Amino acid sequence: MVLPSRNLIDAPESDLAVLPLVQIIELKWLLAGEGIHLHVERLQKDAAYARRALDEAAASASPTLRAVAMRLRTRLLGA
């Protein structure tokens, strides 16, 4: 039995299709431009990893990277 989830990290596999994959890939390439590697699948499944990656992105000097991180934080972590 799958319990209701408050965020997509803990969502059942069938709900993972709603992840904003385009935004995740955008985040990956923006972070790569700053020398930071992002593992897409881990970002989707590991809440602690997602928080760390999004925290790094939020600390960037790039306003575009910060905006993408903020949108993804809301979608992935609900906060």
All heavy atoms as a GROMACS GRO file, in nm:
protein
  606
    1MET      N    1   0.084  -0.119   0.000
    1MET     CA    2   0.000   0.000   0.000
    1MET      C    3   0.088   0.124   0.000
    1MET      O    4   0.183   0.135   0.076
    1MET     CB    5  -0.089  -0.001   0.124
    1MET     CG    6  -0.178   0.118   0.134
    1MET     SD    7  -0.286   0.103   0.277
    1MET     CE    8  -0.303   0.272   0.316
    2VAL      N    9   0.055   0.221  -0.084
    2VAL     CA   10   0.130   0.346  -0.092
    2VAL      C   11   0.052   0.453  -0.016
    2VAL      O   12  -0.066   0.474  -0.041
    2VAL     CB   13   0.149   0.388  -0.238
    2VAL    CG1   14   0.219   0.522  -0.245
    2VAL    CG2   15   0.227   0.282  -0.314
    3LEU      N   16   0.122   0.517   0.075
    3LEU     CA   17   0.058   0.624   0.152
    3LEU      C   18   0.064   0.755   0.075
    3LEU      O   19   0.156   0.776  -0.004
    3LEU     CB   20   0.131   0.641   0.286
    3LEU     CG   21   0.128   0.518   0.377
    3LEU    CD1   22   0.213   0.543   0.499
    3LEU    CD2   23  -0.013   0.483   0.416
    4PRO      N   24  -0.032   0.844   0.096
    4PRO     CA   25  -0.029   0.974   0.028
    4PRO      C   26   0.100   1.046   0.062
    4PRO      O   27   0.152   1.038   0.173
    4PRO     CB   28  -0.150   1.048   0.084
    4PRO     CG   29  -0.238   0.943   0.140
    4PRO     CD   30  -0.149   0.829   0.181
    5SER      N   31   0.152   1.120  -0.033
    5SER     CA   32   0.278   1.190  -0.016
    5SER      C   33   0.259   1.340  -0.023
    5SER      O   34   0.178   1.389  -0.099
    5SER     CB   35   0.374   1.146  -0.127
    5SER     OG   36   0.492   1.217  -0.119
    6ARG      N   37   0.340   1.412   0.054
    6ARG     CA   38   0.333   1.557   0.052
    6ARG      C   39   0.429   1.616  -0.050
    6ARG      O   40   0.422   1.732  -0.083
    6ARG     CB   41   0.364   1.612   0.190
    6ARG     CG   42   0.257   1.573   0.291
    6ARG     CD   43   0.275   1.642   0.419
    6ARG     NE   44   0.251   1.783   0.396
    6ARG     CZ   45   0.282   1.877   0.482
    6ARG    NH1   46   0.339   1.848   0.594
    6ARG    NH2   47   0.258   2.004   0.455
    7ASN      N   48   0.524   1.536  -0.097
    7ASN     CA   49   0.617   1.585  -0.197
    7ASN      C   50   0.645   1.477  -0.300
    7ASN      O   51   0.615   1.361  -0.278
    7ASN     CB   52   0.746   1.638  -0.134
    7ASN     CG   53   0.822   1.532  -0.060
    7ASN    OD1   54   0.848   1.425  -0.114
    7ASN    ND2   55   0.860   1.560   0.063
    8LEU      N   56   0.705   1.516  -0.410
    8LEU     CA   57   0.728   1.421  -0.518
    8LEU      C   58   0.843   1.326  -0.491
    8LEU      O   59   0.851   1.220  -0.553
    8LEU     CB   60   0.753   1.498  -0.649
    8LEU     CG   61   0.632   1.574  -0.700
    8LEU    CD1   62   0.670   1.660  -0.820
    8LEU    CD2   63   0.520   1.479  -0.738
    9ILE      N   64   0.931   1.358  -0.399
    9ILE     CA   65   1.041   1.269  -0.366
    9ILE      C   66   0.987   1.136  -0.315
    9ILE      O   67   1.038   1.030  -0.349
    9ILE     CB   68   1.134   1.334  -0.259
    9ILE    CG1   69   1.201   1.459  -0.314
    9ILE    CG2   70   1.237   1.234  -0.208
    9ILE    CD1   71   1.299   1.436  -0.427
   10ASP      N   72   0.882   1.139  -0.234
   10ASP     CA   73   0.825   1.018  -0.178
   10ASP      C   74   0.708   0.963  -0.258
   10ASP      O   75   0.642   0.870  -0.216
   10ASP     CB   76   0.777   1.045  -0.035
   10ASP     CG   77   0.891   1.089   0.056
   10ASP    OD1   78   1.003   1.039   0.039
   10ASP    OD2   79   0.866   1.174   0.142
   11ALA      N   80   0.681   1.020  -0.373
   11ALA     CA   81   0.564   0.981  -0.453
   11ALA      C   82   0.585   0.843  -0.515
   11ALA      O   83   0.697   0.800  -0.539
   11ALA     CB   84   0.541   1.083  -0.564
   12PRO      N   85   0.475   0.771  -0.542
   12PRO     CA   86   0.487   0.643  -0.611
   12PRO      C   87   0.543   0.662  -0.752
   12PRO      O   88   0.535   0.772  -0.808
   12PRO     CB   89   0.344   0.591  -0.615
   12PRO     CG   90   0.257   0.705  -0.579
   12PRO     CD   91   0.339   0.807  -0.508
   13GLU      N   92   0.601   0.557  -0.808
   13GLU     CA   93   0.662   0.564  -0.941
   13GLU      C   94   0.568   0.625  -1.045
   13GLU      O   95   0.610   0.701  -1.130
   13GLU     CB   96   0.705   0.425  -0.987
   13GLU     CG   97   0.830   0.374  -0.921
   13GLU     CD   98   0.953   0.454  -0.960
   13GLU    OE1   99   0.967   0.493  -1.076
   13GLU    OE2  100   1.037   0.476  -0.873
   14SER      N  101   0.439   0.593  -1.039
   14SER     CA  102   0.345   0.644  -1.139
   14SER      C  103   0.332   0.796  -1.134
   14SER      O  104   0.301   0.858  -1.233
   14SER     CB  105   0.208   0.580  -1.119
   14SER     OG  106   0.157   0.612  -0.992
   15ASP      N  107   0.360   0.856  -1.019
   15ASP     CA  108   0.350   1.002  -1.006
   15ASP      C  109   0.476   1.073  -1.051
   15ASP      O  110   0.476   1.194  -1.069
   15ASP     CB  111   0.321   1.041  -0.861
   15ASP     CG  112   0.179   1.007  -0.820
   15ASP    OD1  113   0.098   0.969  -0.906
   15ASP    OD2  114   0.151   1.018  -0.700
   16LEU      N  115   0.585   0.999  -1.070
   16LEU     CA  116   0.710   1.064  -1.108
   16LEU      C  117   0.703   1.126  -1.246
   16LEU      O  118   0.782   1.212  -1.280
   16LEU     CB  119   0.827   0.966  -1.098
   16LEU     CG  120   0.861   0.922  -0.956
   16LEU    CD1  121   0.975   0.821  -0.960
   16LEU    CD2  122   0.897   1.040  -0.869
   17ALA      N  123   0.608   1.085  -1.328
   17ALA     CA  124   0.593   1.140  -1.462
   17ALA      C  125   0.558   1.289  -1.457
   17ALA      O  126   0.580   1.359  -1.555
   17ALA     CB  127   0.486   1.064  -1.539
   18VAL      N  128   0.506   1.338  -1.346
   18VAL     CA  129   0.468   1.479  -1.337
   18VAL      C  130   0.586   1.568  -1.301
   18VAL      O  131   0.574   1.689  -1.296
   18VAL     CB  132   0.352   1.502  -1.236
   18VAL    CG1  133   0.230   1.424  -1.277
   18VAL    CG2  134   0.396   1.469  -1.096
   19LEU      N  135   0.702   1.507  -1.275
   19LEU     CA  136   0.820   1.589  -1.243
   19LEU      C  137   0.854   1.681  -1.358
   19LEU      O  138   0.844   1.643  -1.474
   19LEU     CB  139   0.940   1.500  -1.211
   19LEU     CG  140   0.938   1.432  -1.077
   19LEU    CD1  141   1.055   1.337  -1.065
   19LEU    CD2  142   0.941   1.533  -0.964
   20PRO      N  143   0.896   1.799  -1.327
   20PRO     CA  144   0.931   1.895  -1.431
   20PRO      C  145   1.068   1.863  -1.491
   20PRO      O  146   1.166   1.932  -1.466
   20PRO     CB  147   0.930   2.027  -1.356
   20PRO     CG  148   0.970   1.987  -1.216
   20PRO     CD  149   0.907   1.853  -1.194
   21LEU      N  150   1.074   1.757  -1.571
   21LEU     CA  151   1.201   1.709  -1.623
   21LEU      C  152   1.277   1.814  -1.702
   21LEU      O  153   1.400   1.824  -1.691
   21LEU     CB  154   1.180   1.582  -1.708
   21LEU     CG  155   1.306   1.510  -1.749
   21LEU    CD1  156   1.392   1.472  -1.629
   21LEU    CD2  157   1.272   1.388  -1.832
   22VAL      N  158   1.207   1.895  -1.777
   22VAL     CA  159   1.275   2.000  -1.854
   22VAL      C  160   1.347   2.096  -1.759
   22VAL      O  161   1.462   2.135  -1.784
   22VAL     CB  162   1.175   2.075  -1.944
   22VAL    CG1  163   1.240   2.197  -2.007
   22VAL    CG2  164   1.120   1.982  -2.052
   23GLN      N  165   1.283   2.131  -1.649
   23GLN     CA  166   1.346   2.222  -1.552
   23GLN      C  167   1.463   2.154  -1.481
   23GLN      O  168   1.562   2.219  -1.449
   23GLN     CB  169   1.244   2.271  -1.451
   23GLN     CG  170   1.144   2.366  -1.511
   23GLN     CD  171   1.039   2.411  -1.410
   23GLN    OE1  172   1.042   2.373  -1.294
   23GLN    NE2  173   0.946   2.492  -1.456
   24ILE      N  174   1.452   2.023  -1.458
   24ILE     CA  175   1.562   1.950  -1.395
   24ILE      C  176   1.683   1.949  -1.487
   24ILE      O  177   1.796   1.972  -1.444
   24ILE     CB  178   1.519   1.807  -1.357
   24ILE    CG1  179   1.417   1.812  -1.242
   24ILE    CG2  180   1.640   1.723  -1.317
   24ILE    CD1  181   1.352   1.679  -1.209
   25ILE      N  182   1.659   1.925  -1.616
   25ILE     CA  183   1.770   1.926  -1.712
   25ILE      C  184   1.828   2.066  -1.725
   25ILE      O  185   1.950   2.083  -1.735
   25ILE     CB  186   1.724   1.872  -1.850
   25ILE    CG1  187   1.675   1.726  -1.837
   25ILE    CG2  188   1.834   1.885  -1.954
   25ILE    CD1  189   1.776   1.630  -1.778
   26GLU      N  190   1.743   2.167  -1.722
   26GLU     CA  191   1.792   2.306  -1.724
   26GLU      C  192   1.882   2.330  -1.603
   26GLU      O  193   1.992   2.387  -1.615
   26GLU     CB  194   1.675   2.403  -1.724
   26GLU     CG  195   1.716   2.548  -1.727
   26GLU     CD  196   1.597   2.644  -1.727
   26GLU    OE1  197   1.484   2.604  -1.691
   26GLU    OE2  198   1.619   2.761  -1.764
   27LEU      N  199   1.840   2.285  -1.485
   27LEU     CA  200   1.920   2.299  -1.364
   27LEU      C  201   2.053   2.226  -1.380
   27LEU      O  202   2.159   2.280  -1.345
   27LEU     CB  203   1.844   2.244  -1.243
   27LEU     CG  204   1.921   2.245  -1.111
   27LEU    CD1  205   1.938   2.387  -1.060
   27LEU    CD2  206   1.850   2.159  -1.007
   28LYS      N  207   2.049   2.106  -1.434
   28LYS     CA  208   2.171   2.027  -1.455
   28LYS      C  209   2.273   2.105  -1.539
   28LYS      O  210   2.390   2.114  -1.502
   28LYS     CB  211   2.137   1.895  -1.523
   28LYS     CG  212   2.258   1.809  -1.557
   28LYS     CD  213   2.216   1.685  -1.632
   28LYS     CE  214   2.336   1.608  -1.680
   28LYS     NZ  215   2.383   1.512  -1.582
   29TRP      N  216   2.229   2.163  -1.650
   29TRP     CA  217   2.321   2.233  -1.739
   29TRP      C  218   2.367   2.366  -1.681
   29TRP      O  219   2.482   2.406  -1.698
   29TRP     CB  220   2.262   2.250  -1.878
   29TRP     CG  221   2.261   2.117  -1.947
   29TRP    CD1  222   2.151   2.041  -1.977
   29TRP    CD2  223   2.374   2.041  -1.989
   29TRP    NE1  224   2.190   1.923  -2.035
   29TRP    CE2  225   2.326   1.920  -2.044
   29TRP    CE3  226   2.511   2.062  -1.984
   29TRP    CZ2  227   2.411   1.822  -2.094
   29TRP    CZ3  228   2.596   1.964  -2.035
   29TRP    CH2  229   2.545   1.846  -2.089
   30LEU      N  230   2.280   2.434  -1.611
   30LEU     CA  231   2.320   2.558  -1.546
   30LEU      C  232   2.424   2.531  -1.437
   30LEU      O  233   2.522   2.605  -1.423
   30LEU     CB  234   2.199   2.631  -1.487
   30LEU     CG  235   2.104   2.695  -1.589
   30LEU    CD1  236   1.974   2.738  -1.522
   30LEU    CD2  237   2.171   2.813  -1.658
   31LEU      N  238   2.404   2.424  -1.359
   31LEU     CA  239   2.502   2.388  -1.258
   31LEU      C  240   2.633   2.343  -1.322
   31LEU      O  241   2.741   2.374  -1.272
   31LEU     CB  242   2.448   2.277  -1.166
   31LEU     CG  243   2.346   2.322  -1.061
   31LEU    CD1  244   2.285   2.201  -0.991
   31LEU    CD2  245   2.410   2.415  -0.960
   32ALA      N  246   2.624   2.271  -1.433
   32ALA     CA  247   2.746   2.227  -1.503
   32ALA      C  248   2.830   2.347  -1.545
   32ALA      O  249   2.953   2.343  -1.539
   32ALA     CB  250   2.709   2.143  -1.625
   33GLY      N  251   2.762   2.455  -1.583
   33GLY     CA  252   2.833   2.577  -1.618
   33GLY      C  253   2.910   2.637  -1.502
   33GLY      O  254   3.002   2.716  -1.521
   34GLU      N  255   2.872   2.598  -1.380
   34GLU     CA  256   2.942   2.644  -1.260
   34GLU      C  257   3.034   2.536  -1.203
   34GLU      O  258   3.083   2.548  -1.092
   34GLU     CB  259   2.840   2.691  -1.156
   34GLU     CG  260   2.760   2.809  -1.207
   34GLU     CD  261   2.691   2.888  -1.097
   34GLU    OE1  262   2.703   2.852  -0.979
   34GLU    OE2  263   2.627   2.988  -1.132
   35GLY      N  264   3.051   2.428  -1.281
   35GLY     CA  265   3.142   2.322  -1.239
   35GLY      C  266   3.082   2.223  -1.140
   35GLY      O  267   3.154   2.148  -1.075
   36ILE      N  268   2.950   2.219  -1.129
   36ILE     CA  269   2.883   2.129  -1.035
   36ILE      C  270   2.808   2.022  -1.114
   36ILE      O  271   2.724   2.053  -1.198
   36ILE     CB  272   2.785   2.207  -0.944
   36ILE    CG1  273   2.861   2.315  -0.866
   36ILE    CG2  274   2.710   2.113  -0.851
   36ILE    CD1  275   2.772   2.416  -0.797
   37HIS      N  276   2.836   1.896  -1.084
   37HIS     CA  277   2.768   1.784  -1.150
   37HIS      C  278   2.638   1.754  -1.076
   37HIS      O  279   2.635   1.750  -0.954
   37HIS     CB  280   2.858   1.660  -1.149
   37HIS     CG  281   2.788   1.538  -1.198
   37HIS    ND1  282   2.763   1.517  -1.332
   37HIS    CD2  283   2.736   1.433  -1.133
   37HIS    CE1  284   2.698   1.401  -1.346
   37HIS    NE2  285   2.681   1.349  -1.226
   38LEU      N  286   2.531   1.732  -1.152
   38LEU     CA  287   2.401   1.697  -1.095
   38LEU      C  288   2.358   1.562  -1.149
   38LEU      O  289   2.356   1.540  -1.270
   38LEU     CB  290   2.295   1.802  -1.131
   38LEU     CG  291   2.155   1.775  -1.078
   38LEU    CD1  292   2.150   1.801  -0.928
   38LEU    CD2  293   2.054   1.862  -1.149
   39HIS      N  294   2.321   1.471  -1.061
   39HIS     CA  295   2.271   1.339  -1.098
   39HIS      C  296   2.118   1.347  -1.099
   39HIS      O  297   2.055   1.357  -0.994
   39HIS     CB  298   2.321   1.234  -0.999
   39HIS     CG  299   2.296   1.095  -1.042
   39HIS    ND1  300   2.176   1.031  -1.020
   39HIS    CD2  301   2.374   1.008  -1.108
   39HIS    CE1  302   2.182   0.910  -1.070
   39HIS    NE2  303   2.302   0.893  -1.123
   40VAL      N  304   2.060   1.345  -1.219
   40VAL     CA  305   1.916   1.369  -1.236
   40VAL      C  306   1.831   1.268  -1.160
   40VAL      O  307   1.738   1.305  -1.087
   40VAL     CB  308   1.878   1.371  -1.386
   40VAL    CG1  309   1.727   1.376  -1.404
   40VAL    CG2  310   1.944   1.487  -1.456
   41GLU      N  311   1.860   1.140  -1.175
   41GLU     CA  312   1.778   1.037  -1.110
   41GLU      C  313   1.786   1.048  -0.958
   41GLU      O  314   1.686   1.033  -0.889
   41GLU     CB  315   1.820   0.897  -1.156
   41GLU     CG  316   1.787   0.870  -1.302
   41GLU     CD  317   1.892   0.926  -1.399
   41GLU    OE1  318   2.000   0.975  -1.354
   41GLU    OE2  319   1.865   0.923  -1.520
   42ARG      N  320   1.906   1.077  -0.909
   42ARG     CA  321   1.920   1.091  -0.764
   42ARG      C  322   1.844   1.213  -0.713
   42ARG      O  323   1.783   1.211  -0.606
   42ARG     CB  324   2.068   1.099  -0.726
   42ARG     CG  325   2.089   1.096  -0.578
   42ARG     CD  326   2.233   1.079  -0.541
   42ARG     NE  327   2.247   1.086  -0.397
   42ARG     CZ  328   2.360   1.109  -0.335
   42ARG    NH1  329   2.471   1.123  -0.404
   42ARG    NH2  330   2.363   1.116  -0.204
   43LEU      N  331   1.847   1.321  -0.790
   43LEU     CA  332   1.772   1.441  -0.752
   43LEU      C  333   1.623   1.409  -0.736
   43LEU      O  334   1.557   1.458  -0.646
   43LEU     CB  335   1.789   1.550  -0.858
   43LEU     CG  336   1.717   1.681  -0.827
   43LEU    CD1  337   1.799   1.766  -0.731
   43LEU    CD2  338   1.690   1.758  -0.954
   44GLN      N  339   1.572   1.322  -0.822
   44GLN     CA  340   1.430   1.288  -0.819
   44GLN      C  341   1.393   1.195  -0.704
   44GLN      O  342   1.279   1.192  -0.662
   44GLN     CB  343   1.390   1.222  -0.952
   44GLN     CG  344   1.398   1.316  -1.069
   44GLN     CD  345   1.375   1.245  -1.202
   44GLN    OE1  346   1.414   1.131  -1.221
   44GLN    NE2  347   1.311   1.315  -1.292
   45LYS      N  348   1.488   1.117  -0.654
   45LYS     CA  349   1.455   1.013  -0.556
   45LYS      C  350   1.512   1.034  -0.416
   45LYS      O  351   1.466   0.971  -0.322
   45LYS     CB  352   1.502   0.878  -0.608
   45LYS     CG  353   1.430   0.837  -0.735
   45LYS     CD  354   1.474   0.702  -0.781
   45LYS     CE  355   1.410   0.664  -0.912
   45LYS     NZ  356   1.274   0.621  -0.901
   46ASP      N  357   1.610   1.122  -0.401
   46ASP     CA  358   1.679   1.140  -0.274
   46ASP      C  359   1.658   1.283  -0.225
   46ASP      O  360   1.717   1.378  -0.276
   46ASP     CB  361   1.827   1.110  -0.296
   46ASP     CG  362   1.913   1.121  -0.170
   46ASP    OD1  363   1.869   1.184  -0.072
   46ASP    OD2  364   2.024   1.066  -0.172
   47ALA      N  365   1.573   1.298  -0.125
   47ALA     CA  366   1.537   1.432  -0.076
   47ALA      C  367   1.656   1.508  -0.020
   47ALA      O  368   1.670   1.629  -0.043
   47ALA     CB  369   1.427   1.422   0.029
   48ALA      N  370   1.745   1.440   0.051
   48ALA     CA  371   1.862   1.508   0.108
   48ALA      C  372   1.954   1.557  -0.005
   48ALA      O  373   2.004   1.670   0.001
   48ALA     CB  374   1.938   1.414   0.201
   49TYR      N  375   1.974   1.476  -0.106
   49TYR     CA  376   2.056   1.516  -0.221
   49TYR      C  377   1.991   1.634  -0.292
   49TYR      O  378   2.058   1.730  -0.329
   49TYR     CB  379   2.073   1.398  -0.317
   49TYR     CG  380   2.151   1.431  -0.441
   49TYR    CD1  381   2.291   1.436  -0.438
   49TYR    CD2  382   2.087   1.457  -0.562
   49TYR    CE1  383   2.364   1.466  -0.551
   49TYR    CE2  384   2.160   1.488  -0.676
   49TYR     CZ  385   2.298   1.493  -0.670
   49TYR     OH  386   2.370   1.524  -0.783
   50ALA      N  387   1.860   1.627  -0.310
   50ALA     CA  388   1.788   1.736  -0.378
   50ALA      C  389   1.803   1.866  -0.300
   50ALA      O  390   1.829   1.971  -0.359
   50ALA     CB  391   1.640   1.700  -0.393
   51ARG      N  392   1.789   1.860  -0.169
   51ARG     CA  393   1.806   1.981  -0.087
   51ARG      C  394   1.946   2.041  -0.103
   51ARG      O  395   1.961   2.162  -0.120
   51ARG     CB  396   1.780   1.951   0.061
   51ARG     CG  397   1.636   1.952   0.098
   51ARG     CD  398   1.615   1.939   0.249
   51ARG     NE  399   1.480   1.892   0.271
   51ARG     CZ  400   1.444   1.765   0.281
   51ARG    NH1  401   1.534   1.669   0.274
   51ARG    NH2  402   1.318   1.731   0.298
   52ARG      N  403   2.048   1.955  -0.096
   52ARG     CA  404   2.186   2.005  -0.110
   52ARG      C  405   2.208   2.068  -0.248
   52ARG      O  406   2.266   2.177  -0.258
   52ARG     CB  407   2.286   1.891  -0.088
   52ARG     CG  408   2.302   1.852   0.058
   52ARG     CD  409   2.419   1.759   0.080
   52ARG     NE  410   2.416   1.640  -0.003
   52ARG     CZ  411   2.356   1.526   0.028
   52ARG    NH1  412   2.292   1.514   0.143
   52ARG    NH2  413   2.360   1.422  -0.055
   53ALA      N  414   2.162   1.999  -0.353
   53ALA     CA  415   2.181   2.052  -0.488
   53ALA      C  416   2.107   2.184  -0.507
   53ALA      O  417   2.161   2.279  -0.565
   53ALA     CB  418   2.133   1.949  -0.591
   54LEU      N  419   1.985   2.191  -0.457
   54LEU     CA  420   1.906   2.313  -0.472
   54LEU      C  421   1.962   2.425  -0.385
   54LEU      O  422   1.956   2.542  -0.423
   54LEU     CB  423   1.759   2.285  -0.440
   54LEU     CG  424   1.691   2.193  -0.543
   54LEU    CD1  425   1.555   2.147  -0.491
   54LEU    CD2  426   1.678   2.261  -0.677
   55ASP      N  427   2.020   2.391  -0.270
   55ASP     CA  428   2.086   2.492  -0.187
   55ASP      C  429   2.207   2.551  -0.260
   55ASP      O  430   2.229   2.672  -0.257
   55ASP     CB  431   2.129   2.434  -0.053
   55ASP     CG  432   2.013   2.410   0.043
   55ASP    OD1  433   1.902   2.461   0.016
   55ASP    OD2  434   2.035   2.340   0.144
   56GLU      N  435   2.285   2.464  -0.326
   56GLU     CA  436   2.400   2.512  -0.403
   56GLU      C  437   2.354   2.604  -0.515
   56GLU      O  438   2.413   2.709  -0.539
   56GLU     CB  439   2.479   2.396  -0.462
   56GLU     CG  440   2.566   2.323  -0.362
   56GLU     CD  441   2.655   2.222  -0.430
   56GLU    OE1  442   2.754   2.265  -0.494
   56GLU    OE2  443   2.625   2.103  -0.420
   57ALA      N  444   2.248   2.564  -0.583
   57ALA     CA  445   2.196   2.646  -0.693
   57ALA      C  446   2.143   2.779  -0.641
   57ALA      O  447   2.163   2.883  -0.704
   57ALA     CB  448   2.086   2.570  -0.767
   58ALA      N  449   2.077   2.777  -0.527
   58ALA     CA  450   2.021   2.900  -0.469
   58ALA      C  451   2.130   2.997  -0.425
   58ALA      O  452   2.105   3.117  -0.417
   58ALA     CB  453   1.930   2.865  -0.352
   59ALA      N  454   2.250   2.946  -0.399
   59ALA     CA  455   2.361   3.031  -0.356
   59ALA      C  456   2.440   3.088  -0.474
   59ALA      O  457   2.532   3.165  -0.456
   59ALA     CB  458   2.455   2.952  -0.266
   60SER      N  459   2.400   3.054  -0.595
   60SER     CA  460   2.470   3.098  -0.716
   60SER      C  461   2.455   3.248  -0.737
   60SER      O  462   2.357   3.310  -0.696
   60SER     CB  463   2.412   3.025  -0.837
   60SER     OG  464   2.462   3.080  -0.957
   61ALA      N  465   2.552   3.303  -0.806
   61ALA     CA  466   2.544   3.444  -0.846
   61ALA      C  467   2.450   3.462  -0.965
   61ALA      O  468   2.407   3.575  -0.994
   61ALA     CB  469   2.683   3.497  -0.882
   62SER      N  470   2.414   3.353  -1.031
   62SER     CA  471   2.328   3.359  -1.150
   62SER      C  472   2.180   3.371  -1.110
   62SER      O  473   2.125   3.280  -1.048
   62SER     CB  474   2.347   3.232  -1.234
   62SER     OG  475   2.243   3.220  -1.329
   63PRO      N  476   2.114   3.479  -1.149
   63PRO     CA  477   1.971   3.491  -1.118
   63PRO      C  478   1.888   3.384  -1.188
   63PRO      O  479   1.786   3.339  -1.134
   63PRO     CB  480   1.934   3.632  -1.165
   63PRO     CG  481   2.047   3.681  -1.247
   63PRO     CD  482   2.167   3.597  -1.217
   64THR      N  483   1.930   3.342  -1.306
   64THR     CA  484   1.857   3.236  -1.379
   64THR      C  485   1.865   3.105  -1.302
   64THR      O  486   1.763   3.038  -1.282
   64THR     CB  487   1.914   3.218  -1.520
   64THR    OG1  488   1.908   3.342  -1.589
   64THR    CG2  489   1.838   3.112  -1.597
   65LEU      N  490   1.982   3.070  -1.256
   65LEU     CA  491   2.000   2.946  -1.180
   65LEU      C  492   1.923   2.951  -1.049
   65LEU      O  493   1.857   2.854  -1.011
   65LEU     CB  494   2.149   2.922  -1.154
   65LEU     CG  495   2.188   2.796  -1.078
   65LEU    CD1  496   2.122   2.672  -1.134
   65LEU    CD2  497   2.338   2.782  -1.076
   66ARG      N  498   1.926   3.065  -0.982
   66ARG     CA  499   1.850   3.078  -0.857
   66ARG      C  500   1.700   3.062  -0.881
   66ARG      O  501   1.630   2.997  -0.803
   66ARG     CB  502   1.880   3.212  -0.790
   66ARG     CG  503   2.020   3.221  -0.734
   66ARG     CD  504   2.039   3.341  -0.642
   66ARG     NE  505   1.988   3.466  -0.695
   66ARG     CZ  506   2.060   3.555  -0.763
   66ARG    NH1  507   2.188   3.532  -0.788
   66ARG    NH2  508   2.005   3.667  -0.806
   67ALA      N  509   1.648   3.119  -0.990
   67ALA     CA  510   1.505   3.109  -1.021
   67ALA      C  511   1.465   2.965  -1.052
   67ALA      O  512   1.361   2.918  -1.005
   67ALA     CB  513   1.471   3.201  -1.138
   68VAL      N  514   1.547   2.895  -1.129
   68VAL     CA  515   1.518   2.754  -1.160
   68VAL      C  516   1.518   2.673  -1.031
   68VAL      O  517   1.430   2.590  -1.009
   68VAL     CB  518   1.620   2.699  -1.263
   68VAL    CG1  519   1.608   2.548  -1.275
   68VAL    CG2  520   1.600   2.765  -1.398
   69ALA      N  521   1.615   2.697  -0.945
   69ALA     CA  522   1.624   2.625  -0.818
   69ALA      C  523   1.500   2.650  -0.731
   69ALA      O  524   1.447   2.557  -0.669
   69ALA     CB  525   1.750   2.665  -0.743
   70MET      N  526   1.453   2.772  -0.729
   70MET     CA  527   1.335   2.805  -0.648
   70MET      C  528   1.211   2.730  -0.700
   70MET      O  529   1.135   2.673  -0.623
   70MET     CB  530   1.308   2.956  -0.648
   70MET     CG  531   1.195   2.997  -0.555
   70MET     SD  532   1.154   3.174  -0.558
   70MET     CE  533   1.314   3.248  -0.545
   71ARG      N  534   1.192   2.731  -0.832
   71ARG     CA  535   1.077   2.659  -0.890
   71ARG      C  536   1.085   2.510  -0.860
   71ARG      O  537   0.985   2.448  -0.823
   71ARG     CB  538   1.070   2.681  -1.041
   71ARG     CG  539   1.018   2.816  -1.082
   71ARG     CD  540   0.984   2.821  -1.230
   71ARG     NE  541   1.091   2.776  -1.317
   71ARG     CZ  542   1.184   2.853  -1.372
   71ARG    NH1  543   1.184   2.983  -1.348
   71ARG    NH2  544   1.277   2.802  -1.450
   72LEU      N  545   1.203   2.452  -0.877
   72LEU     CA  546   1.218   2.309  -0.852
   72LEU      C  547   1.204   2.274  -0.705
   72LEU      O  548   1.148   2.169  -0.671
   72LEU     CB  549   1.353   2.259  -0.904
   72LEU     CG  550   1.355   2.238  -1.054
   72LEU    CD1  551   1.496   2.209  -1.101
   72LEU    CD2  552   1.262   2.124  -1.093
   73ARG      N  553   1.252   2.359  -0.617
   73ARG     CA  554   1.238   2.332  -0.474
   73ARG      C  555   1.090   2.317  -0.438
   73ARG      O  556   1.050   2.225  -0.368
   73ARG     CB  557   1.302   2.442  -0.390
   73ARG     CG  558   1.293   2.417  -0.240
   73ARG     CD  559   1.361   2.524  -0.159
   73ARG     NE  560   1.499   2.542  -0.192
   73ARG     CZ  561   1.600   2.469  -0.142
   73ARG    NH1  562   1.574   2.374  -0.056
   73ARG    NH2  563   1.725   2.494  -0.178
   74THR      N  564   1.009   2.406  -0.491
   74THR     CA  565   0.865   2.400  -0.465
   74THR      C  566   0.805   2.271  -0.520
   74THR      O  567   0.727   2.204  -0.453
   74THR     CB  568   0.794   2.522  -0.527
   74THR    OG1  569   0.852   2.640  -0.470
   74THR    CG2  570   0.646   2.519  -0.499
   75ARG      N  571   0.843   2.235  -0.642
   75ARG     CA  572   0.788   2.113  -0.705
   75ARG      C  573   0.839   1.985  -0.642
   75ARG      O  574   0.764   1.891  -0.620
   75ARG     CB  575   0.821   2.111  -0.854
   75ARG     CG  576   0.754   2.218  -0.938
   75ARG     CD  577   0.604   2.200  -0.956
   75ARG     NE  578   0.564   2.073  -1.009
   75ARG     CZ  579   0.552   2.044  -1.138
   75ARG    NH1  580   0.581   2.134  -1.228
   75ARG    NH2  581   0.512   1.924  -1.176
   76LEU      N  582   0.969   1.980  -0.610
   76LEU     CA  583   1.029   1.857  -0.561
   76LEU      C  584   1.013   1.838  -0.412
   76LEU      O  585   0.991   1.726  -0.364
   76LEU     CB  586   1.178   1.852  -0.596
   76LEU     CG  587   1.213   1.841  -0.742
   76LEU    CD1  588   1.364   1.853  -0.762
   76LEU    CD2  589   1.162   1.711  -0.801
   77LEU      N  590   1.024   1.945  -0.336
   77LEU     CA  591   1.026   1.933  -0.190
   77LEU      C  592   0.905   1.995  -0.123
   77LEU      O  593   0.885   1.976  -0.004
   77LEU     CB  594   1.154   1.997  -0.136
   77LEU     CG  595   1.285   1.938  -0.190
   77LEU    CD1  596   1.403   2.020  -0.142
   77LEU    CD2  597   1.299   1.793  -0.152
   78GLY      N  598   0.828   2.071  -0.197
   78GLY     CA  599   0.707   2.130  -0.140
   78GLY      C  600   0.734   2.248  -0.048
   78GLY      O  601   0.647   2.292   0.023
   79ALA      N  602   0.857   2.300  -0.049
   79ALA     CA  603   0.887   2.415   0.037
   79ALA      C  604   0.984   2.507  -0.031
   79ALA      O  605   1.058   2.471  -0.113
   79ALA     CB  606   0.947   2.367   0.169
   0.00000   0.00000   0.00000
